[in-house]
Amino acid sequence: MDQTPNIAAIEQLFGRPIKEVRTAFAHEFARFRRATNGYDLVRVLRWLREGFIGLDPWPDPWGNIICYWKGNQGDEKFFEAAQRSIDALQRMGLIEHLIPPSQTAPSLGSRPYGLTTKGRTFLDRVPERYYRDGEPSSLSCEDDEFWTVIVEASSNQPPAVHPCISAEKPDAQQILLDYGIPRTEDLNCRITGPHSFRCIPPTAFGFEEYPALEGRVGPRIIRAWFATVVNPILEYLKLEETLLADRNWTWTSALGKLESIRPLDESPWPVSKDNLDQFIRFYPSVEELIERYDNQAVELERACGALQESLSLTTALRNVYERAKTDDSPDELGEPMNSVLRDPDEKHLGVFAQYVVNGAGELPGYYVYSRVWRKYRTDFLLSLDDPAVVPKRGPVIEAGEKLLKTVNEFVDLLKNSREKLSLWFDVPIVPAQSAQDE
């Protein structure tokens, strides 16, 4: 039998070219795959109200998560639970993690949950026609009654999501009152819906980036973004966060640059420029942050260079160096303290100025200058208070603090975006093998 599809018949049926039909189907499939089933949400809430406290997740041979729900009396119910149902309930604040008594705790390292007050309030208002174990018996039933009221947080926190079921568009203030939130004009809230109860989109839970991604990217692209863009940049930025917080600018006098705080395209971690460009198309704020970060890294580098030059010219640093140069007292190894200071003075002065710029602490013993620095460190650092140096010191600290603020913002943006992408597209943040290697 000929299995070739009748393209003309398909185009006639849908009233559009076959290419548009395929695109529409791909779009709908992606939307359905990432949607949350409201009937599953209600089922989980009801089971928790009945005393089932948690689930034991086990993967089957096909990678699906199979769960046994454990009750307070030790009985079990078999349940295939999509993790995004749990994520959605937690996102709306309807359930919470619990630490149950040991005698009722599920076995096998389960994740126990409980209804919140908000969860009970919502469940009390769910019509009984939604009390089904999964999909409704008739796909033709009208179930476009799910709405959410999203209240934007004033700080850098995710918005609060308040669900409701209504045949008509609800009043946002009344929904908030139902959840015990006082009426106020200051709240920045909006309503999403109506949504199909069997296919609730991520936007209902305040995930605003998803519409730009829907039907255009999939798990393979997300996995490539994580491996070649997001994770490498985060590793680089987390290192810089520590250095900047400690005011260790990693300035090197020999190279005249910051060794470990570099513009992003000079990162030691491999970042794919092509994948980064693609990622930026969906997250344009990343491009602005990269530009700001690169400019501020250069600004810090120039400020450190100016401070180095000022220190090298000041008599305060040179006076300490001259004392160390004439110090022939034996160190702990019996060697004269000044035995490492026999090269031209300018070389040694440049290194000590570098240590002062970076506010270096105790140096490892294998450093050439470790013994001299250990003895004279405090005196060398006092040269930062020299009147000729102070005007150059302030810009370094200011540039470092400004860059640290940008790095913190950059890390938060990438972590939050990565978390959402991981949950939406079911892509691990770190592949299992890589996690084992760590």
C-alpha positions in Angstrom: 0.0 0.0 0.0 1.3 3.5 -0.9 2.1 5.3 2.3 3.0 8.6 0.6 0.9 11.4 2.1 -1.5 13.2 -0.2 -0.1 16.7 0.0 -2.8 18.2 -2.1 -5.5 16.7 0.2 -3.7 17.9 3.3 -3.4 21.5 1.9 -7.1 21.4 1.0 -8.1 20.2 4.4 -6.1 22.9 6.3 -6.4 25.6 3.7 -2.7 26.5 3.7 0.5 25.3 2.1 2.1 22.1 3.4 5.1 23.9 4.8 2.8 26.1 6.9 0.9 23.0 8.1 4.1 21.3 9.2 5.3 24.4 11.0 1.9 24.7 12.7 2.1 21.1 13.9 5.6 21.5 15.1 4.6 24.6 17.0 1.6 22.9 18.6 3.6 19.8 19.5 6.3 21.9 21.2 3.6 23.8 23.0 1.9 20.6 24.2 5.2 19.0 25.2 6.1 21.9 27.5 2.6 22.5 28.8 1.4 21.4 32.3 -1.7 19.1 32.6 -4.1 20.8 35.1 -5.8 17.5 35.8 -2.5 16.1 37.0 -2.1 19.1 39.3 -5.5 18.5 40.9 -4.8 14.8 41.3 -1.5 15.5 43.2 -3.2 18.1 45.4 -6.1 15.7 46.3 -3.7 12.9 47.1 -1.7 15.2 49.4 -4.9 16.2 51.1 -5.7 12.5 51.6 -2.5 11.9 53.5 -0.1 10.8 50.8 3.2 12.5 51.7 5.7 11.9 48.9 6.9 10.1 45.9 9.7 7.6 45.1 10.9 8.4 41.6 12.3 5.5 39.5 13.2 5.7 35.7 11.7 3.0 33.5 13.7 1.5 30.5 12.4 4.4 28.3 13.5 7.1 30.7 10.1 8.0 32.1 9.8 8.7 35.8 7.6 6.2 37.5 6.5 7.1 41.0 5.0 5.3 44.0 3.1 7.7 46.3 3.5 6.7 49.9 0.7 7.3 52.5 0.9 7.9 56.2 -0.3 4.3 56.8 2.3 2.8 54.6 0.0 2.1 51.7 1.0 2.9 48.1 -0.5 4.2 44.9 1.2 3.9 41.6 1.4 7.2 39.7 3.3 8.4 36.7 4.2 12.0 37.7 5.6 14.5 35.3 8.2 16.5 37.2 6.9 19.7 35.7 3.6 19.1 37.6 5.5 19.2 40.8 7.5 22.2 39.6 4.3 24.1 38.7 2.7 23.4 42.1 5.8 24.6 43.9 6.0 27.6 41.6 2.5 28.6 42.5 3.2 28.0 46.2 0.5 25.3 46.5 2.8 22.6 47.9 6.0 22.6 49.9 8.8 20.2 50.9 8.3 18.5 54.3 10.5 16.8 56.8 8.1 14.1 58.0 8.5 11.9 61.1 10.8 9.0 60.4 8.1 6.4 60.8 6.0 7.9 58.0 8.8 9.0 55.8 8.8 7.4 52.3 11.6 5.0 51.6 14.4 5.1 49.1 15.2 8.7 49.7 11.8 10.1 48.5 10.8 13.7 48.2 8.0 14.4 50.7 5.5 17.2 50.0 2.6 18.8 51.8 -0.2 21.1 51.0 0.3 24.7 51.9 -2.5 26.9 53.2 -2.7 28.4 49.7 -2.9 25.0 48.2 -5.9 24.1 50.3 -7.5 27.3 49.4 -7.1 26.6 45.7 -8.2 23.0 46.0 -11.4 23.9 47.9 -12.4 26.1 44.9 -11.7 23.4 42.2 -15.1 22.2 40.7 -15.7 18.5 41.1 -15.7 18.1 37.3 -12.0 18.5 37.4 -11.7 15.6 40.0 -10.4 13.1 37.4 -7.4 10.8 37.4 -5.7 12.5 34.4 -7.4 13.6 31.2 -11.2 14.2 31.0 -13.4 11.5 29.6 -14.4 13.7 26.7 -11.9 15.8 24.8 -14.8 18.0 23.6 -15.6 19.3 27.0 -15.1 23.0 27.7 -12.1 23.4 30.0 -10.7 26.8 29.1 -11.2 28.0 32.6 -7.7 28.2 34.1 -6.4 31.7 35.0 -3.5 33.0 37.0 -2.9 36.4 38.6 0.8 37.2 38.5 2.1 39.8 40.9 5.5 41.1 39.9 8.0 41.3 42.8 9.6 44.7 43.6 13.0 43.1 44.1 15.1 40.6 42.1 12.7 37.8 42.9 10.4 35.7 40.7 6.8 36.9 40.5 4.1 35.4 42.8 1.5 33.3 40.9 -2.1 32.9 42.1 -4.2 30.4 40.2 -8.0 30.3 39.9 -10.7 28.5 37.9 -13.4 30.6 36.4 -15.7 30.6 33.4 -15.3 34.4 33.0 -12.3 36.6 33.4 -11.7 37.0 37.2 -11.2 40.1 39.2 -7.5 40.2 40.1 -8.1 42.0 43.4 -10.7 39.5 44.5 -8.5 36.5 43.7 -5.7 38.1 45.8 -8.2 38.6 48.7 -9.2 34.9 48.4 -5.6 34.1 49.1 -5.4 36.5 52.0 -3.5 39.3 50.3 -4.8 42.7 51.3 -6.2 45.0 48.6 -3.7 47.7 47.6 -3.0 49.9 44.7 0.7 49.4 44.8 0.7 45.8 43.6 1.9 45.3 40.0 -0.3 42.5 38.9 -1.7 41.0 35.6 -4.0 38.2 34.6 -3.1 35.4 32.2 -5.8 33.2 30.6 -8.1 31.6 29.8 -5.9 28.5 29.5 -7.0 25.0 28.6 -6.9 23.0 31.8 -5.3 20.0 30.1 -2.6 22.2 28.4 -1.4 25.1 30.7 1.5 27.0 29.1 4.6 28.1 31.0 3.6 31.7 30.6 0.7 31.1 33.1 3.4 30.6 35.7 5.3 33.8 34.9 7.9 32.4 32.5 8.1 35.2 30.0 11.0 34.0 27.9 9.2 30.9 26.7 7.0 32.4 23.9 10.1 33.4 22.0 11.5 29.9 22.3 8.3 28.0 21.6 8.5 25.8 18.5 11.9 27.2 17.5 14.4 25.4 19.7 14.4 22.0 21.3 16.4 19.9 23.8 19.4 19.4 21.5 19.9 23.2 21.0 19.4 23.8 24.8 22.0 21.1 25.5 24.5 22.8 23.2 23.8 26.2 24.8 24.5 24.7 28.2 27.7 22.9 27.1 29.3 25.7 25.0 27.9 28.9 26.2 26.1 29.1 29.6 28.1 26.7 31.7 31.6 27.8 30.5 30.7 31.5 31.0 29.3 30.8 34.5 32.5 28.9 35.5 34.6 31.9 34.4 32.3 34.4 36.1 32.2 32.5 39.4 36.0 32.5 39.5 36.0 36.2 38.9 33.3 36.8 41.6 35.7 35.3 44.2 38.7 37.3 42.9 36.8 40.6 42.8 35.2 40.1 46.2 38.7 39.6 47.7 40.0 42.6 45.7 42.6 40.4 44.1 42.8 42.1 40.7 45.3 39.6 39.4 47.4 42.4 38.0 50.7 41.4 36.4 53.4 44.0 36.0 55.4 42.0 33.4 52.4 41.7 31.0 50.8 45.0 32.0 47.3 43.4 32.2 44.9 41.5 34.5 45.8 37.8 34.3 42.5 36.2 35.3 40.0 39.0 34.7 39.7 39.3 31.0 37.1 40.4 28.4 34.8 37.5 27.6 36.3 36.6 24.2 39.6 36.0 26.0 38.1 33.6 28.5 40.2 30.4 29.1 36.9 28.4 29.1 35.9 27.4 25.5 32.8 29.4 24.5 31.3 28.9 21.0 30.8 32.2 19.4 28.2 30.9 16.9 26.2 29.3 19.7 26.6 32.5 21.8 25.2 34.6 18.9 22.2 32.3 18.7 21.7 32.4 22.4 21.8 36.2 22.4 19.0 36.3 19.7 16.7 34.9 22.4 18.3 36.6 25.3 19.3 40.1 24.0 20.0 41.3 27.6 23.0 39.0 27.6 24.6 41.1 24.8 24.3 44.3 26.8 25.8 42.6 29.9 28.7 41.3 27.9 29.5 44.7 26.5 29.2 46.3 29.9 31.4 43.6 31.5 34.1 43.9 28.8 34.2 47.7 29.1 34.5 47.5 32.9 37.2 44.8 32.8 39.2 47.1 30.6 38.5 50.1 32.9 39.8 48.0 35.9 42.9 47.0 34.0 43.7 50.7 33.1 43.2 51.7 36.7 45.5 49.0 38.0 48.1 50.1 35.5 47.9 53.7 36.7 48.3 52.5 40.3 51.3 50.4 39.4 53.0 53.3 37.7 52.3 55.6 40.7 53.6 53.1 43.2 56.8 52.5 41.2 57.6 56.2 41.3 56.8 56.9 45.0 59.5 57.1 47.5 57.4 55.2 50.1 57.7 51.9 48.2 61.3 52.5 47.2 62.3 53.2 50.8 60.9 49.8 52.0 62.6 48.1 49.1 66.0 49.7 50.0 65.6 48.4 53.6 64.9 44.9 52.3 67.8 45.1 49.8 70.3 45.8 52.6 68.8 43.2 54.9 71.3 40.3 55.0 69.8 38.7 58.1 69.4 34.9 57.6 65.9 33.6 56.9 64.5 30.3 58.1 66.6 28.5 55.6 69.8 30.3 56.6 69.9 32.3 53.4 70.5 36.1 53.5 67.1 37.9 53.2 68.4 40.0 50.3 69.8 37.1 48.3 66.9 37.3 45.9 67.4 41.0 45.3 70.5 41.0 43.1 68.9 41.8 39.7 68.3 45.3 38.5 66.2 47.3 41.0 63.4 48.2 38.6 62.5 44.6 38.1 62.1 44.0 41.8 60.3 47.2 42.4 57.8 46.3 39.6 57.0 43.0 41.3 56.5 44.4 44.7 54.3 47.2 43.3 52.3 44.4 41.6 51.8 42.7 45.0 50.7 45.9 46.5 48.2 46.6 43.7 46.7 43.2 44.2 46.8 43.5 48.0 48.5 40.1 48.1 48.4 38.0 51.2 51.0 35.5 52.3 52.8 34.1 49.3 53.5 30.3 48.9 57.0 29.3 49.8 58.0 28.5 46.3 57.6 32.1 45.2 61.0 33.8 44.7 60.0 36.8 46.8 57.9 34.9 49.5 60.5 35.4 52.3 61.0 39.1 51.6 57.2 39.7 51.2 56.4 37.9 54.4 58.7 40.1 56.4 58.0 43.5 54.7 54.4 43.0 53.5 52.8 45.4 56.0 55.4 48.1 55.2 55.0 47.7 51.4 51.2 47.9 51.7 51.4 51.1 53.7 52.8 52.8 50.5 49.1 52.8 49.3 48.6 55.6 51.9 51.2 57.8 50.3 49.6 61.2 49.2 50.9 60.7 45.7 49.3 57.2 45.5 45.9 57.8 47.1 44.3 59.5 44.0 45.2 56.4 41.9 44.0 53.9 44.5 40.4 55.1 44.6 39.6 54.4 40.9 40.9 50.9 41.2 38.5 50.0 44.1 35.6 51.9 42.4 36.2 50.0 39.1 36.5 46.7 40.9 33.2 47.1 42.8 31.4 48.2 39.6 32.7 45.1 37.8 31.7 42.9 40.7 28.2 44.2 40.6 28.0 43.5 36.8 29.4 40.0 37.3 26.8 39.3 40.0 24.0 40.5 37.7 25.4 38.4 34.9 25.6 35.2 37.0 22.1 35.7 38.3 20.7 36.1 34.8 22.5 33.1 33.4 21.6 30.9 36.4 17.9 31.9 36.3 17.7 31.4 32.5 19.5 28.0 32.8 17.1 26.8 35.5 14.0 27.6 33.5 15.4 26.1 30.3 16.4 23.0 32.1 12.9 22.5 33.5 11.0 23.5 30.3 13.0 21.3 28.0 13.9 18.5 30.4 17.6 19.0 29.8 20.0 18.4 32.8 22.1 21.4 33.8 25.1 19.1 33.9 25.1 15.8 31.9 25.1 12.8 34.2 28.6 11.6 33.1 30.1 15.1 33.6 28.5 15.2 37.1 30.1 11.9 38.0 33.5 13.1 36.7 33.3 16.0 39.1 
